[in-house]
Amino acid sequence: MLCDPHGSERRIRTPPAALATLRGVSDTLIELSERLQEAAARLRAGDLEPDATLALIEECASLASEASAHVDERVRAALEPLPDLPGQLPLPSA
C-alpha cells in the first residue's frame, strides 16, 4: 500500500499490458517488484524519519537480493540439463 499526499491508500500495480510482455516472470518476481516500487515511492516522498529511511533502504536491499536469488535459481534451472530417466531413449542425432 502507498499513501498519496492526501492520506488515502492505494496499491501500485503493474499494468496488464506490461505483464503480457514479461513472459516467464513469476508471481514472486512481480510481487517483489511491486514492493520495491512502493518502497521507492516512499523514499521519494521524503517524509520519513532518518531511522525509518535507513530501515526502508535495508528492506530494499533485502528485496533486491531476494529477487536476484530467485532469478538466478530460474536461470540455473533453465540451463541445467534434465536428468536421464530410467527407460528413456535418447533422441536421434540430426
N, CA and C atoms as an extended XYZ file, in Angstrom:
282
Properties=species:S:1:pos:R:3:atomname:S:1:resname:S:1:resid:I:1 pbc="F F F"
N         0.837       -1.185        0.000 N   MET     1
C         0.000        0.000        0.000 CA  MET     1
C         0.875        1.239        0.000 C   MET     1
N         0.344        2.260       -0.552 N   LEU     2
C         1.075        3.510       -0.648 CA  LEU     2
C         0.106        4.628       -0.299 C   LEU     2
N         0.556        5.605        0.468 N   CYS     3
C        -0.299        6.743        0.804 CA  CYS     3
C         0.043        7.897       -0.118 C   CYS     3
N        -0.982        8.476       -0.705 N   ASP     4
C        -0.729        9.652       -1.532 CA  ASP     4
C        -0.701       10.884       -0.634 C   ASP     4
N        -0.374       12.058       -1.182 N   PRO     5
C        -0.268       13.255       -0.349 CA  PRO     5
C        -1.529       13.600        0.430 C   PRO     5
N        -2.673       13.073       -0.006 N   HIS     6
C        -3.939       13.370        0.656 CA  HIS     6
C        -4.267       12.358        1.748 C   HIS     6
N        -3.368       11.369        1.960 N   GLY     7
C        -3.557       10.406        3.031 CA  GLY     7
C        -4.344        9.171        2.645 C   GLY     7
N        -4.841        9.084        1.421 N   SER     8
C        -5.582        7.887        1.035 CA  SER     8
C        -4.596        6.840        0.525 C   SER     8
N        -4.923        5.567        0.799 N   GLU     9
C        -4.033        4.488        0.411 CA  GLU     9
C        -4.378        3.992       -0.980 C   GLU     9
N        -3.327        3.590       -1.689 N   ARG    10
C        -3.538        2.977       -2.992 CA  ARG    10
C        -2.443        1.946       -3.196 C   ARG    10
N        -2.701        0.981       -4.025 N   ARG    11
C        -1.722       -0.071       -4.296 CA  ARG    11
C        -1.184        0.123       -5.704 C   ARG    11
N         0.139        0.058       -5.818 N   ILE    12
C         0.762        0.171       -7.128 CA  ILE    12
C         0.682       -1.194       -7.791 C   ILE    12
N         0.179       -1.236       -8.984 N   ARG    13
C         0.057       -2.474       -9.741 CA  ARG    13
C         0.748       -2.311      -11.082 C   ARG    13
N         1.364       -3.388      -11.535 N   THR    14
C         1.953       -3.391      -12.859 CA  THR    14
C         0.812       -3.497      -13.859 C   THR    14
N         0.764       -2.611      -14.872 N   PRO    15
C        -0.323       -2.664      -15.848 CA  PRO    15
C        -0.356       -4.013      -16.566 C   PRO    15
N        -1.565       -4.524      -16.871 N   PRO    16
C        -1.674       -5.819      -17.545 CA  PRO    16
C        -0.889       -5.880      -18.850 C   PRO    16
N        -0.828       -4.798      -19.603 N   ALA    17
C        -0.088       -4.795      -20.859 CA  ALA    17
C         1.395       -5.060      -20.603 C   ALA    17
N         1.917       -4.505      -19.532 N   ALA    18
C         3.327       -4.722      -19.204 CA  ALA    18
C         3.560       -6.171      -18.800 C   ALA    18
N         2.616       -6.762      -18.092 N   LEU    19
C         2.761       -8.154      -17.677 CA  LEU    19
C         2.752       -9.086      -18.879 C   LEU    19
N         1.988       -8.737      -19.892 N   ALA    20
C         1.901       -9.575      -21.084 CA  ALA    20
C         3.236       -9.650      -21.806 C   ALA    20
N         4.062       -8.639      -21.681 N   THR    21
C         5.356       -8.638      -22.361 CA  THR    21
C         6.444       -9.283      -21.518 C   THR    21
N         6.141       -9.650      -20.298 N   LEU    22
C         7.130      -10.223      -19.396 CA  LEU    22
C         6.914      -11.726      -19.240 C   LEU    22
N         7.025      -12.443      -20.352 N   ARG    23
C         6.831      -13.886      -20.303 CA  ARG    23
C         7.845      -14.513      -19.369 C   ARG    23
N         7.412      -15.460      -18.612 N   GLY    24
C         8.312      -16.188      -17.738 CA  GLY    24
C         8.597      -15.505      -16.411 C   GLY    24
N         8.035      -14.339      -16.193 N   VAL    25
C         8.237      -13.664      -14.912 CA  VAL    25
C         7.237      -14.259      -13.929 C   VAL    25
N         7.741      -14.708      -12.814 N   SER    26
C         6.886      -15.391      -11.849 CA  SER    26
C         6.124      -14.390      -10.983 C   SER    26
N         5.104      -14.896      -10.315 N   ASP    27
C         4.338      -14.076       -9.382 CA  ASP    27
C         5.230      -13.533       -8.275 C   ASP    27
N         6.205      -14.343       -7.868 N   THR    28
C         7.129      -13.903       -6.821 CA  THR    28
C         7.903      -12.671       -7.274 C   THR    28
N         8.403      -12.690       -8.506 N   LEU    29
C         9.155      -11.543       -9.011 CA  LEU    29
C         8.264      -10.321       -9.179 C   LEU    29
N         7.051      -10.523       -9.603 N   ILE    30
C         6.114       -9.406       -9.755 CA  ILE    30
C         5.838       -8.784       -8.387 C   ILE    30
N         5.615       -9.635       -7.390 N   GLU    31
C         5.361       -9.130       -6.033 CA  GLU    31
C         6.582       -8.374       -5.495 C   GLU    31
N         7.776       -8.931       -5.681 N   LEU    32
C         8.984       -8.254       -5.216 CA  LEU    32
C         9.165       -6.909       -5.920 C   LEU    32
N         8.876       -6.880       -7.212 N   SER    33
C         8.978       -5.634       -7.971 CA  SER    33
C         8.001       -4.588       -7.442 C   SER    33
N         6.781       -5.010       -7.166 N   GLU    34
C         5.784       -4.083       -6.626 CA  GLU    34
C         6.220       -3.535       -5.270 C   GLU    34
N         6.762       -4.421       -4.433 N   ARG    35
C         7.209       -3.977       -3.105 CA  ARG    35
C         8.373       -2.999       -3.215 C   ARG    35
N         9.288       -3.250       -4.160 N   LEU    36
C        10.395       -2.323       -4.377 CA  LEU    36
C         9.892       -0.971       -4.900 C   LEU    36
N         8.914       -1.010       -5.806 N   GLN    37
C         8.350        0.237       -6.329 CA  GLN    37
C         7.663        1.032       -5.220 C   GLN    37
N         6.947        0.343       -4.355 N   GLU    38
C         6.288        1.017       -3.229 CA  GLU    38
C         7.315        1.654       -2.304 C   GLU    38
N         8.385        0.912       -2.016 N   ALA    39
C         9.434        1.438       -1.137 CA  ALA    39
C        10.110        2.645       -1.776 C   ALA    39
N        10.370        2.569       -3.071 N   ALA    40
C        10.996        3.698       -3.773 CA  ALA    40
C        10.101        4.929       -3.725 C   ALA    40
N         8.815        4.724       -3.884 N   ALA    41
C         7.879        5.861       -3.826 CA  ALA    41
C         7.889        6.491       -2.432 C   ALA    41
N         7.953        5.654       -1.399 N   ARG    42
C         8.005        6.187       -0.025 CA  ARG    42
C         9.299        6.969        0.195 C   ARG    42
N        10.397        6.457       -0.349 N   LEU    43
C        11.676        7.161       -0.207 CA  LEU    43
C        11.649        8.498       -0.954 C   LEU    43
N        11.062        8.495       -2.155 N   ARG    44
C        10.978        9.739       -2.937 CA  ARG    44
C        10.106       10.788       -2.260 C   ARG    44
N         9.121       10.332       -1.505 N   ALA    45
C         8.218       11.274       -0.836 CA  ALA    45
C         8.992       12.141        0.157 C   ALA    45
N        10.052       11.593        0.737 N   GLY    46
C        10.914       12.359        1.619 CA  GLY    46
C        10.337       12.708        2.974 C   GLY    46
N         9.269       12.022        3.391 N   ASP    47
C         8.659       12.369        4.672 CA  ASP    47
C         8.964       11.365        5.784 C   ASP    47
N        10.001       10.538        5.587 N   LEU    48
C        10.380        9.552        6.596 CA  LEU    48
C        11.458       10.108        7.513 C   LEU    48
N        11.435        9.647        8.739 N   GLU    49
C        12.496        9.978        9.685 CA  GLU    49
C        13.765        9.242        9.249 C   GLU    49
N        14.932        9.720        9.657 N   PRO    50
C        16.185        9.061        9.238 CA  PRO    50
C        16.242        7.565        9.560 C   PRO    50
N        15.796        7.172       10.748 N   ASP    51
C        15.824        5.749       11.109 CA  ASP    51
C        14.891        4.933       10.215 C   ASP    51
N        13.713        5.480        9.930 N   ALA    52
C        12.759        4.792        9.057 CA  ALA    52
C        13.307        4.714        7.633 C   ALA    52
N        13.999        5.755        7.197 N   THR    53
C        14.600        5.757        5.868 CA  THR    53
C        15.656        4.666        5.774 C   THR    53
N        16.511        4.573        6.785 N   LEU    54
C        17.550        3.547        6.804 CA  LEU    54
C        16.932        2.154        6.790 C   LEU    54
N        15.895        1.935        7.578 N   ALA    55
C        15.230        0.628        7.622 CA  ALA    55
C        14.624        0.290        6.258 C   ALA    55
N        14.044        1.293        5.590 N   LEU    56
C        13.438        1.061        4.282 CA  LEU    56
C        14.510        0.764        3.233 C   LEU    56
N        15.649        1.439        3.319 N   ILE    57
C        16.754        1.163        2.395 CA  ILE    57
C        17.255       -0.263        2.600 C   ILE    57
N        17.357       -0.686        3.857 N   GLU    58
C        17.776       -2.054        4.137 CA  GLU    58
C        16.753       -3.066        3.621 C   GLU    58
N        15.472       -2.726        3.733 N   GLU    59
C        14.430       -3.599        3.198 CA  GLU    59
C        14.553       -3.693        1.684 C   GLU    59
N        14.837       -2.567        1.027 N   CYS    60
C        15.025       -2.575       -0.432 CA  CYS    60
C        16.192       -3.485       -0.821 C   CYS    60
N        17.286       -3.399       -0.072 N   ALA    61
C        18.437       -4.255       -0.355 CA  ALA    61
C        18.073       -5.725       -0.186 C   ALA    61
N        17.310       -6.025        0.839 N   SER    62
C        16.880       -7.397        1.080 CA  SER    62
C        15.959       -7.891       -0.039 C   SER    62
N        15.008       -7.053       -0.454 N   LEU    63
C        14.097       -7.420       -1.536 CA  LEU    63
C        14.856       -7.629       -2.841 C   LEU    63
N        15.810       -6.742       -3.126 N   ALA    64
C        16.599       -6.870       -4.348 CA  ALA    64
C        17.427       -8.150       -4.321 C   ALA    64
N        17.977       -8.481       -3.168 N   SER    65
C        18.755       -9.713       -3.028 CA  SER    65
C        17.864      -10.930       -3.240 C   SER    65
N        16.670      -10.893       -2.686 N   GLU    66
C        15.721      -11.999       -2.851 CA  GLU    66
C        15.326      -12.152       -4.319 C   GLU    66
N        15.076      -11.045       -4.994 N   ALA    67
C        14.716      -11.089       -6.415 CA  ALA    67
C        15.875      -11.650       -7.238 C   ALA    67
N        17.089      -11.217       -6.925 N   SER    68
C        18.267      -11.702       -7.637 CA  SER    68
C        18.437      -13.206       -7.454 C   SER    68
N        18.258      -13.687       -6.233 N   ALA    69
C        18.378      -15.125       -5.959 CA  ALA    69
C        17.308      -15.912       -6.712 C   ALA    69
N        16.105      -15.351       -6.785 N   HIS    70
C        15.016      -16.021       -7.495 CA  HIS    70
C        15.325      -16.108       -8.989 C   HIS    70
N        15.811      -15.012       -9.561 N   VAL    71
C        16.168      -15.010      -10.986 CA  VAL    71
C        17.310      -15.990      -11.235 C   VAL    71
N        18.317      -15.972      -10.377 N   ASP    72
C        19.453      -16.876      -10.527 CA  ASP    72
C        18.989      -18.334      -10.482 C   ASP    72
N        18.093      -18.640       -9.568 N   GLU    73
C        17.565      -20.003       -9.447 CA  GLU    73
C        16.845      -20.426      -10.725 C   GLU    73
N        16.047      -19.520      -11.285 N   ARG    74
C        15.309      -19.832      -12.515 CA  ARG    74
C        16.245      -20.000      -13.698 C   ARG    74
N        17.276      -19.160      -13.782 N   VAL    75
C        18.229      -19.266      -14.879 CA  VAL    75
C        18.995      -20.577      -14.787 C   VAL    75
N        19.448      -20.919      -13.585 N   ARG    76
C        20.180      -22.182      -13.409 CA  ARG    76
C        19.296      -23.367      -13.780 C   ARG    76
N        18.042      -23.332      -13.382 N   ALA    77
C        17.123      -24.433      -13.701 CA  ALA    77
C        16.914      -24.541      -15.206 C   ALA    77
N        16.878      -23.410      -15.893 N   ALA    78
C        16.675      -23.430      -17.343 CA  ALA    78
C        17.921      -23.924      -18.076 C   ALA    78
N        19.099      -23.689      -17.526 N   LEU    79
C        20.341      -24.065      -18.196 CA  LEU    79
C        20.804      -25.481      -17.897 C   LEU    79
N        20.426      -26.006      -16.743 N   GLU    80
C        20.865      -27.346      -16.371 CA  GLU    80
C        20.078      -28.394      -17.150 C   GLU    80
N        20.784      -29.383      -17.679 N   PRO    81
C        20.061      -30.427      -18.419 CA  PRO    81
C        19.213      -31.267      -17.475 C   PRO    81
N        18.145      -31.783      -18.002 N   LEU    82
C        17.286      -32.662      -17.206 CA  LEU    82
C        17.994      -33.998      -17.002 C   LEU    82
N        17.781      -34.636      -15.885 N   PRO    83
C        18.435      -35.927      -15.657 CA  PRO    83
C        17.848      -36.995      -16.583 C   PRO    83
N        18.687      -37.972      -16.921 N   ASP    84
C        18.197      -39.099      -17.715 CA  ASP    84
C        17.285      -39.938      -16.836 C   ASP    84
N        16.107      -40.203      -17.333 N   LEU    85
C        15.148      -41.002      -16.579 CA  LEU    85
C        15.248      -42.462      -17.019 C   LEU    85
N        15.044      -43.395      -16.105 N   PRO    86
C        15.103      -44.819      -16.479 CA  PRO    86
C        14.083      -45.131      -17.563 C   PRO    86
N        14.537      -45.900      -18.574 N   GLY    87
C        13.637      -46.297      -19.642 CA  GLY    87
C        13.467      -45.257      -20.738 C   GLY    87
N        14.129      -44.120      -20.602 N   GLN    88
C        14.011      -43.064      -21.607 CA  GLN    88
C        15.051      -43.296      -22.707 C   GLN    88
N        14.599      -43.275      -23.941 N   LEU    89
C        15.501      -43.479      -25.073 CA  LEU    89
C        16.094      -42.139      -25.497 C   LEU    89
N        17.364      -42.131      -25.899 N   PRO    90
C        17.967      -40.890      -26.363 CA  PRO    90
C        17.373      -40.464      -27.699 C   PRO    90
N        17.353      -39.179      -27.957 N   LEU    91
C        16.873      -38.651      -29.239 CA  LEU    91
C        17.940      -38.906      -30.298 C   LEU    91
N        17.510      -39.255      -31.526 N   PRO    92
C        18.494      -39.475      -32.566 CA  PRO    92
C        19.192      -38.175      -32.952 C   PRO    92
N        20.459      -38.273      -33.311 N   SER    93
C        21.218      -37.089      -33.743 CA  SER    93
C        20.768      -36.675      -35.119 C   SER    93
N        20.830      -35.391      -35.398 N   ALA    94
C        20.372      -34.889      -36.703 CA  ALA    94
C        21.393      -35.099      -37.778 C   ALA    94
